[in-house]
Amino acid sequence: MKNIMLIYPPGRVYQRGEDRCQGNIEDSAATTMRACNDLGYVAAALMKRPYRLFLKDYQGERKKIRHLIRDVEKFMPDLVFMSVTSATIFGDLETINRVKAMMPDATIILKGAVFFDADPKRLKRLDLHHVDYLIGGESDFVGAELIDAHFCMTSPENIPGILYRSGGEWKKTDFAVWDENLDALPFPARSLMNNKLYTRPDTGEPQATISVGRGCPSGCIYCLTPLISGKKLRQRSPQSVIEEMRDCFHTYGIRNFFMKSDTFTMDKDWVEQLCTQILHSELSGKIAWVANSRTRPLERETLSIMKDAGCWLVAFGFESGSAESLERMKKGTTVADSFRAMHLAKVLGLKVFGFYMAGFPWEDMHHLRMTEDLIFALDADFIEIHIPVPYALTELRTICACEAPDGVDELGSDYHRSPALGTEHLSIEELVRFRRNVLRRYYFRGAYIKRKLADPDLTARAFFRYVAYAAKLFRNVCKFK
Ligand code: SF4
């Protein structure tokens, strides 16, 4: 029997399961780590086969490299499957080198958006000599199939979204194929995951991530979703989603959920069906959940039934207060849409997490001030400001490449820590300073603190969580002046 090790490596905490954002959790204002479903999906498919499995999120457990080394010594993996991000790739590869030094015959598979349709020249920048396969597409569908193909010594050439070695070169398979039947995926192997690690931000209760849909028909110039998951919206059936929520609730005692979808509210009929079924199920009134939404299209009825079915927080990508920036980033929304969405949520009693972006190549301080004004005018419950990263193959990357003829690369960069590039008018340091100053002024203002303390939903546990967030945020925003 073969031993398969599926891991998030030790190191800084990143949203490794999210190809789109790959967010840096430690430097973020108020986001929490989501479950390692990418590992869980592959493990679930492998559980039906004769493999011994070991799954661990070392970064989430705050474990060090020595803990991984000890586990490798004990488990003796024949194959290691590791989730990587563009920001952490160099450190992740050093970890693989350590593992290979102990287990020279182990097969290595890396999974991450950094390998999506990757150019061989770009791969040469990475020390991949110990790596056997790269998955850049939707790993949930192909991870187990690739592992089977490897051990059965069959060619992986028909497995979409991967790179494999052939004649000393990396060879790509088809990256423009997306599985339509999302209901066919097993539920992530939560019996192997440490579900307590992934929590709701305010109460600290365990929160399961339920992947409900993939793909986005929009064309935001910075976003990897339409590339990796396609432009067609693919959704699971409401029945399948509820079955997974039931499994979490009854088997693992989890009553909080993050509905992971690139565009949860895009298909209002689907949302209505899902929420109606939740309301008619035994889960009604016993669960709480969170979802992402665009600000357009968005109907009042959609938000209303979501609230009735247990939604307590909606995350909107407001992005910018500049009409020019919204248009040039091809968001397909307006500042008026942002005000309308915020108003609808407030009226219905939903909390809002507002996401903003600052630092597109054309932006100067005037654009940033407009975004700052919008941030304070909308006054969301939680906010985050991202500095755009020019991911390979995005339109933003093409624009940045024209502006920076010496070349631009996102490897090693993330939204907060080390953005790859400034704008035509602003340096990286100015963007980082803008983000930190706005976050500090936003969260530490008297009116915000007073509102949080007066919130009727505030429990003692949530209060102490907020104090901990405030301490982390204070450290983060005061690091670099
Ligand atoms: S709306 Fe834009 S940012 Fe959101 S998933 Fe679609 S393309 Fe990406």
Residues whose N, C-alpha, C, O or C-beta is under 5 A from the ligand:
A	BS01	SF4	C216 S218 G219 C220 C223 T225 D262
